[in-house]
Amino acid sequence: MLKDVGRFAACSLAFAVCAGAHAQLIVPQTALTPSGLYYTDIIGGGIGSIVVMTDGGNAPGIGLATGRNDDGFSGPINFGYTLNFFGTNYTQFFANNNGNISFGAGISAFVPTGPTGAASPVISPYFADVDTRGTASGVLHLRNDIANQTILTWDNVGYYNGHTDLLDSFQLVVRGPGYVIPAGEGTIGFFYKNMPWINTDTSTTAAVGFGNGAGMSEVLEGSNTSTINAALTNHYIWFDQNLVVVPPPAIPEPETYALMLAGIAALGVVARRRRRS
């Protein structure tokens, strides 16, 4: 088990130059950045349309128009671009109610197993037994109105079996190669607001991370433990196209701010003198 995130930067998405047929990389929780906002709170425009799903293992797209379901999925859904994930190009994905998206097929599994929760290529911001059938629960939303960007939001969702006394809120952002990425952001982002529940009637853990379905994975420290939700609450994290953590933009030290303000003040004095002359 590797805990050196930096080493991952030297590996390809397919882990082609990493030793062994199986590899698991662990991202430390210190890579999480405090926030409390969705990405969509920052850019505006809302969280998008309700995702209509199955009701657990049926043909896709036949569930309730309200989006309420347990263990459902929807897809395939077109990205509108090509995402290279663990060395494979994907143009479509499946949106799964239980806190993840997958490639090749939908996932109705509700108990996360293994490092990422499934034996399929998967991106899991929070793979847990989400249940949105309760009337107080929100549902999964999809926003794809921005070119080369896909946003999925599990907004105030409940947990199995129909519980809504606690509601989790988390968001996944995926970007294609044509998106011009601002400094301090990345290709894949996980955003979390309040995350009060992890225990359900079926499980006491949640999986957070990435997997290729064939033994290669990258997970957040604490994934598949009973306390990961507390670490995620009011935080976010960005990953680049190689699944390397992107640190937030550096915040200038107080001394730097003082110098900047002094410089601005000096420019103002010069400008006033020029006007007088």
Secondary structure, DSSP 8 states (H G I E B T S, - for coil): -B--HHHHTTS-TT-TTSSSS-EEEEE-GGG-EE----HHHHH-S-S-EE----SSSSSTT-S-TT---BS-EEEEEEEEEEEEETTEEEEEEEEETTTEEESSS-----S-BTTTBSSSEEEEEEES-BB--STT---EEEE--STTEEEEEEEEEEETTTEEEEEEEEEEEEE-TTS---TT--SEEEEES-------SS-S-BEEEEEESSSEEEEETTTTBTTHHHHHTTEEEEE-TTS-EE-------HHHHHHHHHHHHHHHHHHHHHHH-
